[in-house]
Amino acid sequence: MDNTLKFIKKLVVMCKVSYNIKRKLMKNLILKVRELLYNVKKLLNYFIIHKIYNFINYKMFAVIDDD
């Protein structure tokens, strides 16, 4: 009986440890995904702004050339 209790206690401790490790891993993973999404968003904003800027420049020069 005593051995069984020790075994159960060990199992509980192992489960707690693995739960904490999983939590830390998930937290790290979530942080990495957030960082990646933030970088992708910055990149997309950069490209969109440049496309708009180039489009406006092209239109302005096209209008100037038409005159």
PDB file with one MODEL, atoms N, CA, C and O in Angstrom:
MODEL        1
ATOM      1  N   MET A   1       0.828  -1.200   0.000  1.00  0.00           N
ATOM      2  CA  MET A   1       0.000   0.000   0.000  1.00  0.00           C
ATOM      3  C   MET A   1       0.871   1.261   0.000  1.00  0.00           C
ATOM      4  O   MET A   1       0.597   2.230  -0.708  1.00  0.00           O
ATOM      5  N   ASP A   2       1.916   1.215   0.808  1.00  0.00           N
ATOM      6  CA  ASP A   2       2.805   2.368   0.903  1.00  0.00           C
ATOM      7  C   ASP A   2       3.492   2.640  -0.439  1.00  0.00           C
ATOM      8  O   ASP A   2       3.647   3.790  -0.850  1.00  0.00           O
ATOM      9  N   ASN A   3       3.896   1.569  -1.108  1.00  0.00           N
ATOM     10  CA  ASN A   3       4.536   1.709  -2.419  1.00  0.00           C
ATOM     11  C   ASN A   3       3.576   2.315  -3.440  1.00  0.00           C
ATOM     12  O   ASN A   3       3.970   3.126  -4.277  1.00  0.00           O
ATOM     13  N   THR A   4       2.345   1.918  -3.357  1.00  0.00           N
ATOM     14  CA  THR A   4       1.341   2.446  -4.281  1.00  0.00           C
ATOM     15  C   THR A   4       1.171   3.950  -4.083  1.00  0.00           C
ATOM     16  O   THR A   4       1.085   4.701  -5.054  1.00  0.00           O
ATOM     17  N   LEU A   5       1.121   4.381  -2.841  1.00  0.00           N
ATOM     18  CA  LEU A   5       0.999   5.818  -2.553  1.00  0.00           C
ATOM     19  C   LEU A   5       2.209   6.587  -3.073  1.00  0.00           C
ATOM     20  O   LEU A   5       2.063   7.666  -3.647  1.00  0.00           O
ATOM     21  N   LYS A   6       3.392   6.035  -2.873  1.00  0.00           N
ATOM     22  CA  LYS A   6       4.611   6.683  -3.377  1.00  0.00           C
ATOM     23  C   LYS A   6       4.557   6.808  -4.899  1.00  0.00           C
ATOM     24  O   LYS A   6       4.902   7.843  -5.470  1.00  0.00           O
ATOM     25  N   PHE A   7       4.117   5.731  -5.534  1.00  0.00           N
ATOM     26  CA  PHE A   7       4.022   5.730  -6.993  1.00  0.00           C
ATOM     27  C   PHE A   7       3.029   6.794  -7.470  1.00  0.00           C
ATOM     28  O   PHE A   7       3.295   7.519  -8.429  1.00  0.00           O
ATOM     29  N   ILE A   8       1.890   6.876  -6.794  1.00  0.00           N
ATOM     30  CA  ILE A   8       0.876   7.869  -7.166  1.00  0.00           C
ATOM     31  C   ILE A   8       1.418   9.283  -6.960  1.00  0.00           C
ATOM     32  O   ILE A   8       1.193  10.160  -7.793  1.00  0.00           O
ATOM     33  N   LYS A   9       2.128   9.507  -5.860  1.00  0.00           N
ATOM     34  CA  LYS A   9       2.722  10.826  -5.617  1.00  0.00           C
ATOM     35  C   LYS A   9       3.724  11.181  -6.706  1.00  0.00           C
ATOM     36  O   LYS A   9       3.765  12.316  -7.182  1.00  0.00           O
ATOM     37  N   LYS A  10       4.539  10.191  -7.096  1.00  0.00           N
ATOM     38  CA  LYS A  10       5.512  10.434  -8.172  1.00  0.00           C
ATOM     39  C   LYS A  10       4.796  10.794  -9.469  1.00  0.00           C
ATOM     40  O   LYS A  10       5.202  11.704 -10.190  1.00  0.00           O
ATOM     41  N   LEU A  11       3.731  10.066  -9.745  1.00  0.00           N
ATOM     42  CA  LEU A  11       2.964  10.353 -10.962  1.00  0.00           C
ATOM     43  C   LEU A  11       2.400  11.775 -10.939  1.00  0.00           C
ATOM     44  O   LEU A  11       2.448  12.496 -11.936  1.00  0.00           O
ATOM     45  N   VAL A  12       1.871  12.156  -9.792  1.00  0.00           N
ATOM     46  CA  VAL A  12       1.302  13.504  -9.668  1.00  0.00           C
ATOM     47  C   VAL A  12       2.385  14.556  -9.891  1.00  0.00           C
ATOM     48  O   VAL A  12       2.168  15.539 -10.600  1.00  0.00           O
ATOM     49  N   VAL A  13       3.545  14.344  -9.284  1.00  0.00           N
ATOM     50  CA  VAL A  13       4.651  15.295  -9.455  1.00  0.00           C
ATOM     51  C   VAL A  13       5.075  15.347 -10.918  1.00  0.00           C
ATOM     52  O   VAL A  13       5.301  16.429 -11.460  1.00  0.00           O
ATOM     53  N   MET A  14       5.182  14.196 -11.553  1.00  0.00           N
ATOM     54  CA  MET A  14       5.578  14.153 -12.969  1.00  0.00           C
ATOM     55  C   MET A  14       4.555  14.875 -13.833  1.00  0.00           C
ATOM     56  O   MET A  14       4.922  15.600 -14.758  1.00  0.00           O
ATOM     57  N   CYS A  15       3.279  14.681 -13.538  1.00  0.00           N
ATOM     58  CA  CYS A  15       2.229  15.355 -14.304  1.00  0.00           C
ATOM     59  C   CYS A  15       2.324  16.868 -14.135  1.00  0.00           C
ATOM     60  O   CYS A  15       2.179  17.617 -15.101  1.00  0.00           O
ATOM     61  N   LYS A  16       2.568  17.311 -12.905  1.00  0.00           N
ATOM     62  CA  LYS A  16       2.702  18.750 -12.661  1.00  0.00           C
ATOM     63  C   LYS A  16       3.888  19.313 -13.423  1.00  0.00           C
ATOM     64  O   LYS A  16       3.792  20.370 -14.048  1.00  0.00           O
ATOM     65  N   VAL A  17       5.008  18.603 -13.367  1.00  0.00           N
ATOM     66  CA  VAL A  17       6.213  19.065 -14.061  1.00  0.00           C
ATOM     67  C   VAL A  17       5.959  19.127 -15.565  1.00  0.00           C
ATOM     68  O   VAL A  17       6.291  20.117 -16.216  1.00  0.00           O
ATOM     69  N   SER A  18       5.372  18.071 -16.110  1.00  0.00           N
ATOM     70  CA  SER A  18       5.131  18.059 -17.553  1.00  0.00           C
ATOM     71  C   SER A  18       4.124  19.147 -17.931  1.00  0.00           C
ATOM     72  O   SER A  18       4.237  19.754 -18.996  1.00  0.00           O
ATOM     73  N   TYR A  19       3.139  19.394 -17.063  1.00  0.00           N
ATOM     74  CA  TYR A  19       2.168  20.454 -17.333  1.00  0.00           C
ATOM     75  C   TYR A  19       2.868  21.808 -17.379  1.00  0.00           C
ATOM     76  O   TYR A  19       2.610  22.621 -18.267  1.00  0.00           O
ATOM     77  N   ASN A  20       3.762  22.045 -16.406  1.00  0.00           N
ATOM     78  CA  ASN A  20       4.491  23.318 -16.383  1.00  0.00           C
ATOM     79  C   ASN A  20       5.372  23.472 -17.618  1.00  0.00           C
ATOM     80  O   ASN A  20       5.460  24.552 -18.203  1.00  0.00           O
ATOM     81  N   ILE A  21       6.020  22.379 -18.005  1.00  0.00           N
ATOM     82  CA  ILE A  21       6.872  22.426 -19.198  1.00  0.00           C
ATOM     83  C   ILE A  21       6.020  22.711 -20.435  1.00  0.00           C
ATOM     84  O   ILE A  21       6.391  23.530 -21.276  1.00  0.00           O
ATOM     85  N   LYS A  22       4.883  22.036 -20.538  1.00  0.00           N
ATOM     86  CA  LYS A  22       3.990  22.278 -21.680  1.00  0.00           C
ATOM     87  C   LYS A  22       3.512  23.724 -21.699  1.00  0.00           C
ATOM     88  O   LYS A  22       3.453  24.358 -22.753  1.00  0.00           O
ATOM     89  N   ARG A  23       3.171  24.236 -20.517  1.00  0.00           N
ATOM     90  CA  ARG A  23       2.714  25.627 -20.440  1.00  0.00           C
ATOM     91  C   ARG A  23       3.793  26.578 -20.926  1.00  0.00           C
ATOM     92  O   ARG A  23       3.522  27.503 -21.691  1.00  0.00           O
ATOM     93  N   LYS A  24       5.031  26.341 -20.472  1.00  0.00           N
ATOM     94  CA  LYS A  24       6.134  27.212 -20.892  1.00  0.00           C
ATOM     95  C   LYS A  24       6.365  27.106 -22.395  1.00  0.00           C
ATOM     96  O   LYS A  24       6.586  28.108 -23.074  1.00  0.00           O
ATOM     97  N   LEU A  25       6.309  25.875 -22.905  1.00  0.00           N
ATOM     98  CA  LEU A  25       6.507  25.692 -24.341  1.00  0.00           C
ATOM     99  C   LEU A  25       5.408  26.393 -25.133  1.00  0.00           C
ATOM    100  O   LEU A  25       5.680  27.057 -26.132  1.00  0.00           O
ATOM    101  N   MET A  26       4.168  26.240 -24.681  1.00  0.00           N
ATOM    102  CA  MET A  26       3.062  26.885 -25.379  1.00  0.00           C
ATOM    103  C   MET A  26       3.191  28.405 -25.313  1.00  0.00           C
ATOM    104  O   MET A  26       2.926  29.105 -26.290  1.00  0.00           O
ATOM    105  N   LYS A  27       3.600  28.902 -24.154  1.00  0.00           N
ATOM    106  CA  LYS A  27       3.776  30.346 -24.008  1.00  0.00           C
ATOM    107  C   LYS A  27       4.854  30.836 -24.969  1.00  0.00           C
ATOM    108  O   LYS A  27       4.686  31.860 -25.632  1.00  0.00           O
ATOM    109  N   ASN A  28       5.966  30.096 -25.040  1.00  0.00           N
ATOM    110  CA  ASN A  28       7.036  30.455 -25.979  1.00  0.00           C
ATOM    111  C   ASN A  28       6.539  30.414 -27.411  1.00  0.00           C
ATOM    112  O   ASN A  28       6.818  31.309 -28.209  1.00  0.00           O
ATOM    113  N   LEU A  29       5.797  29.359 -27.724  1.00  0.00           N
ATOM    114  CA  LEU A  29       5.280  29.210 -29.081  1.00  0.00           C
ATOM    115  C   LEU A  29       4.349  30.365 -29.429  1.00  0.00           C
ATOM    116  O   LEU A  29       4.428  30.932 -30.519  1.00  0.00           O
ATOM    117  N   ILE A  30       3.471  30.705 -28.499  1.00  0.00           N
ATOM    118  CA  ILE A  30       2.534  31.807 -28.741  1.00  0.00           C
ATOM    119  C   ILE A  30       3.294  33.115 -28.937  1.00  0.00           C
ATOM    120  O   ILE A  30       2.952  33.912 -29.811  1.00  0.00           O
ATOM    121  N   LEU A  31       4.324  33.334 -28.126  1.00  0.00           N
ATOM    122  CA  LEU A  31       5.117  34.560 -28.277  1.00  0.00           C
ATOM    123  C   LEU A  31       5.813  34.600 -29.634  1.00  0.00           C
ATOM    124  O   LEU A  31       5.856  35.642 -30.288  1.00  0.00           O
ATOM    125  N   LYS A  32       6.359  33.454 -30.053  1.00  0.00           N
ATOM    126  CA  LYS A  32       7.040  33.405 -31.353  1.00  0.00           C
ATOM    127  C   LYS A  32       6.055  33.665 -32.489  1.00  0.00           C
ATOM    128  O   LYS A  32       6.361  34.397 -33.430  1.00  0.00           O
ATOM    129  N   VAL A  33       4.872  33.061 -32.397  1.00  0.00           N
ATOM    130  CA  VAL A  33       3.861  33.265 -33.446  1.00  0.00           C
ATOM    131  C   VAL A  33       3.430  34.725 -33.481  1.00  0.00           C
ATOM    132  O   VAL A  33       3.272  35.306 -34.554  1.00  0.00           O
ATOM    133  N   ARG A  34       3.240  35.313 -32.308  1.00  0.00           N
ATOM    134  CA  ARG A  34       2.884  36.736 -32.250  1.00  0.00           C
ATOM    135  C   ARG A  34       3.945  37.593 -32.917  1.00  0.00           C
ATOM    136  O   ARG A  34       3.639  38.486 -33.706  1.00  0.00           O
ATOM    137  N   GLU A  35       5.208  37.303 -32.585  1.00  0.00           N
ATOM    138  CA  GLU A  35       6.314  38.068 -33.161  1.00  0.00           C
ATOM    139  C   GLU A  35       6.338  37.909 -34.677  1.00  0.00           C
ATOM    140  O   GLU A  35       6.543  38.876 -35.410  1.00  0.00           O
ATOM    141  N   LEU A  36       6.127  36.686 -35.133  1.00  0.00           N
ATOM    142  CA  LEU A  36       6.110  36.425 -36.572  1.00  0.00           C
ATOM    143  C   LEU A  36       4.979  37.190 -37.251  1.00  0.00           C
ATOM    144  O   LEU A  36       5.182  37.812 -38.293  1.00  0.00           O
ATOM    145  N   LEU A  37       3.792  37.143 -36.660  1.00  0.00           N
ATOM    146  CA  LEU A  37       2.652  37.859 -37.236  1.00  0.00           C
ATOM    147  C   LEU A  37       2.905  39.366 -37.253  1.00  0.00           C
ATOM    148  O   LEU A  37       2.553  40.051 -38.213  1.00  0.00           O
ATOM    149  N   TYR A  38       3.514  39.870 -36.193  1.00  0.00           N
ATOM    150  CA  TYR A  38       3.831  41.295 -36.136  1.00  0.00           C
ATOM    151  C   TYR A  38       4.793  41.670 -37.262  1.00  0.00           C
ATOM    152  O   TYR A  38       4.616  42.693 -37.924  1.00  0.00           O
ATOM    153  N   ASN A  39       5.819  40.830 -37.474  1.00  0.00           N
ATOM    154  CA  ASN A  39       6.787  41.104 -38.543  1.00  0.00           C
ATOM    155  C   ASN A  39       6.134  41.027 -39.911  1.00  0.00           C
ATOM    156  O   ASN A  39       6.422  41.842 -40.788  1.00  0.00           O
ATOM    157  N   VAL A  40       5.253  40.047 -40.097  1.00  0.00           N
ATOM    158  CA  VAL A  40       4.551  39.929 -41.379  1.00  0.00           C
ATOM    159  C   VAL A  40       3.686  41.164 -41.604  1.00  0.00           C
ATOM    160  O   VAL A  40       3.626  41.698 -42.711  1.00  0.00           O
ATOM    161  N   LYS A  41       3.020  41.611 -40.544  1.00  0.00           N
ATOM    162  CA  LYS A  41       2.173  42.798 -40.653  1.00  0.00           C
ATOM    163  C   LYS A  41       3.007  44.015 -41.032  1.00  0.00           C
ATOM    164  O   LYS A  41       2.607  44.805 -41.886  1.00  0.00           O
ATOM    165  N   LYS A  42       4.176  44.166 -40.391  1.00  0.00           N
ATOM    166  CA  LYS A  42       5.055  45.290 -40.716  1.00  0.00           C
ATOM    167  C   LYS A  42       5.495  45.222 -42.175  1.00  0.00           C
ATOM    168  O   LYS A  42       5.513  46.230 -42.881  1.00  0.00           O
ATOM    169  N   LEU A  43       5.850  44.018 -42.610  1.00  0.00           N
ATOM    170  CA  LEU A  43       6.287  43.847 -43.992  1.00  0.00           C
ATOM    171  C   LEU A  43       5.173  44.199 -44.967  1.00  0.00           C
ATOM    172  O   LEU A  43       5.394  44.902 -45.953  1.00  0.00           O
ATOM    173  N   LEU A  44       3.966  43.698 -44.680  1.00  0.00           N
ATOM    174  CA  LEU A  44       2.832  43.990 -45.559  1.00  0.00           C
ATOM    175  C   LEU A  44       2.547  45.486 -45.598  1.00  0.00           C
ATOM    176  O   LEU A  44       2.304  46.054 -46.663  1.00  0.00           O
ATOM    177  N   ASN A  45       2.579  46.116 -44.431  1.00  0.00           N
ATOM    178  CA  ASN A  45       2.360  47.569 -44.395  1.00  0.00           C
ATOM    179  C   ASN A  45       3.409  48.289 -45.230  1.00  0.00           C
ATOM    180  O   ASN A  45       3.094  49.224 -45.966  1.00  0.00           O
ATOM    181  N   TYR A  46       4.653  47.850 -45.111  1.00  0.00           N
ATOM    182  CA  TYR A  46       5.743  48.457 -45.870  1.00  0.00           C
ATOM    183  C   TYR A  46       5.482  48.334 -47.373  1.00  0.00           C
ATOM    184  O   TYR A  46       5.606  49.308 -48.116  1.00  0.00           O
ATOM    185  N   PHE A  47       5.114  47.114 -47.815  1.00  0.00           N
ATOM    186  CA  PHE A  47       4.882  46.908 -49.245  1.00  0.00           C
ATOM    187  C   PHE A  47       3.664  47.676 -49.729  1.00  0.00           C
ATOM    188  O   PHE A  47       3.679  48.247 -50.820  1.00  0.00           O
ATOM    189  N   ILE A  48       2.606  47.694 -48.920  1.00  0.00           N
ATOM    190  CA  ILE A  48       1.394  48.410 -49.326  1.00  0.00           C
ATOM    191  C   ILE A  48       1.681  49.903 -49.442  1.00  0.00           C
ATOM    192  O   ILE A  48       1.262  50.547 -50.403  1.00  0.00           O
ATOM    193  N   ILE A  49       2.393  50.447 -48.466  1.00  0.00           N
ATOM    194  CA  ILE A  49       2.723  51.880 -48.507  1.00  0.00           C
ATOM    195  C   ILE A  49       3.576  52.186 -49.731  1.00  0.00           C
ATOM    196  O   ILE A  49       3.367  53.200 -50.397  1.00  0.00           O
ATOM    197  N   HIS A  50       4.534  51.314 -50.031  1.00  0.00           N
ATOM    198  CA  HIS A  50       5.377  51.547 -51.210  1.00  0.00           C
ATOM    199  C   HIS A  50       4.584  51.430 -52.505  1.00  0.00           C
ATOM    200  O   HIS A  50       4.807  52.192 -53.445  1.00  0.00           O
ATOM    201  N   LYS A  51       3.659  50.476 -52.552  1.00  0.00           N
ATOM    202  CA  LYS A  51       2.821  50.347 -53.755  1.00  0.00           C
ATOM    203  C   LYS A  51       2.003  51.616 -53.957  1.00  0.00           C
ATOM    204  O   LYS A  51       1.917  52.140 -55.068  1.00  0.00           O
ATOM    205  N   ILE A  52       1.402  52.109 -52.870  1.00  0.00           N
ATOM    206  CA  ILE A  52       0.590  53.330 -52.969  1.00  0.00           C
ATOM    207  C   ILE A  52       1.465  54.510 -53.381  1.00  0.00           C
ATOM    208  O   ILE A  52       1.089  55.306 -54.242  1.00  0.00           O
ATOM    209  N   TYR A  53       2.629  54.612 -52.758  1.00  0.00           N
ATOM    210  CA  TYR A  53       3.552  55.702 -53.066  1.00  0.00           C
ATOM    211  C   TYR A  53       3.961  55.656 -54.542  1.00  0.00           C
ATOM    212  O   TYR A  53       3.944  56.677 -55.229  1.00  0.00           O
ATOM    213  N   ASN A  54       4.328  54.466 -55.019  1.00  0.00           N
ATOM    214  CA  ASN A  54       4.730  54.318 -56.421  1.00  0.00           C
ATOM    215  C   ASN A  54       3.565  54.610 -57.354  1.00  0.00           C
ATOM    216  O   ASN A  54       3.742  55.230 -58.403  1.00  0.00           O
ATOM    217  N   PHE A  55       2.378  54.162 -56.974  1.00  0.00           N
ATOM    218  CA  PHE A  55       1.188  54.395 -57.793  1.00  0.00           C
ATOM    219  C   PHE A  55       0.915  55.894 -57.902  1.00  0.00           C
ATOM    220  O   PHE A  55       0.633  56.404 -58.986  1.00  0.00           O
ATOM    221  N   ILE A  56       1.001  56.595 -56.767  1.00  0.00           N
ATOM    222  CA  ILE A  56       0.756  58.044 -56.772  1.00  0.00           C
ATOM    223  C   ILE A  56       1.817  58.745 -57.613  1.00  0.00           C
ATOM    224  O   ILE A  56       1.492  59.624 -58.412  1.00  0.00           O
ATOM    225  N   ASN A  57       3.071  58.369 -57.442  1.00  0.00           N
ATOM    226  CA  ASN A  57       4.138  58.975 -58.248  1.00  0.00           C
ATOM    227  C   ASN A  57       3.910  58.721 -59.728  1.00  0.00           C
ATOM    228  O   ASN A  57       4.069  59.619 -60.554  1.00  0.00           O
ATOM    229  N   TYR A  58       3.533  57.486 -60.060  1.00  0.00           N
ATOM    230  CA  TYR A  58       3.299  57.138 -61.462  1.00  0.00           C
ATOM    231  C   TYR A  58       2.161  57.979 -62.023  1.00  0.00           C
ATOM    232  O   TYR A  58       2.262  58.513 -63.127  1.00  0.00           O
ATOM    233  N   LYS A  59       1.080  58.093 -61.261  1.00  0.00           N
ATOM    234  CA  LYS A  59      -0.072  58.870 -61.729  1.00  0.00           C
ATOM    235  C   LYS A  59       0.303  60.348 -61.875  1.00  0.00           C
ATOM    236  O   LYS A  59      -0.091  61.000 -62.841  1.00  0.00           O
ATOM    237  N   MET A  60       1.055  60.863 -60.922  1.00  0.00           N
ATOM    238  CA  MET A  60       1.432  62.275 -60.986  1.00  0.00           C
ATOM    239  C   MET A  60       2.304  62.535 -62.205  1.00  0.00           C
ATOM    240  O   MET A  60       2.117  63.520 -62.920  1.00  0.00           O
ATOM    241  N   PHE A  61       3.265  61.634 -62.434  1.00  0.00           N
ATOM    242  CA  PHE A  61       4.135  61.840 -63.591  1.00  0.00           C
ATOM    243  C   PHE A  61       3.376  61.623 -64.888  1.00  0.00           C
ATOM    244  O   PHE A  61       3.663  62.274 -65.893  1.00  0.00           O
ATOM    245  N   ALA A  62       2.405  60.709 -64.874  1.00  0.00           N
ATOM    246  CA  ALA A  62       1.595  60.485 -66.074  1.00  0.00           C
ATOM    247  C   ALA A  62       0.783  61.738 -66.382  1.00  0.00           C
ATOM    248  O   ALA A  62       0.652  62.133 -67.541  1.00  0.00           O
ATOM    249  N   VAL A  63       0.238  62.358 -65.340  1.00  0.00           N
ATOM    250  CA  VAL A  63      -0.536  63.591 -65.535  1.00  0.00           C
ATOM    251  C   VAL A  63       0.376  64.705 -66.033  1.00  0.00           C
ATOM    252  O   VAL A  63       0.003  65.465 -66.926  1.00  0.00           O
ATOM    253  N   ILE A  64       1.565  64.799 -65.458  1.00  0.00           N
ATOM    254  CA  ILE A  64       2.504  65.840 -65.882  1.00  0.00           C
ATOM    255  C   ILE A  64       2.920  65.606 -67.333  1.00  0.00           C
ATOM    256  O   ILE A  64       3.025  66.556 -68.109  1.00  0.00           O
ATOM    257  N   ASP A  65       3.159  64.345 -67.703  1.00  0.00           N
ATOM    258  CA  ASP A  65       3.568  64.042 -69.074  1.00  0.00           C
ATOM    259  C   ASP A  65       2.449  64.306 -70.068  1.00  0.00           C
ATOM    260  O   ASP A  65       2.712  64.674 -71.213  1.00  0.00           O
ATOM    261  N   ASP A  66       1.198  64.121 -69.640  1.00  0.00           N
ATOM    262  CA  ASP A  66       0.074  64.349 -70.556  1.00  0.00           C
ATOM    263  C   ASP A  66      -0.060  65.820 -70.923  1.00  0.00           C
ATOM    264  O   ASP A  66      -0.482  66.157 -72.029  1.00  0.00           O
ATOM    265  N   ASP A  67       0.302  66.697 -69.984  1.00  0.00           N
ATOM    266  CA  ASP A  67       0.197  68.135 -70.274  1.00  0.00           C
ATOM    267  C   ASP A  67       1.263  68.473 -71.263  1.00  0.00           C
ATOM    268  O   ASP A  67       1.384  69.629 -71.669  1.00  0.00           O
TER     269      ASP A  67
ENDMDL
END
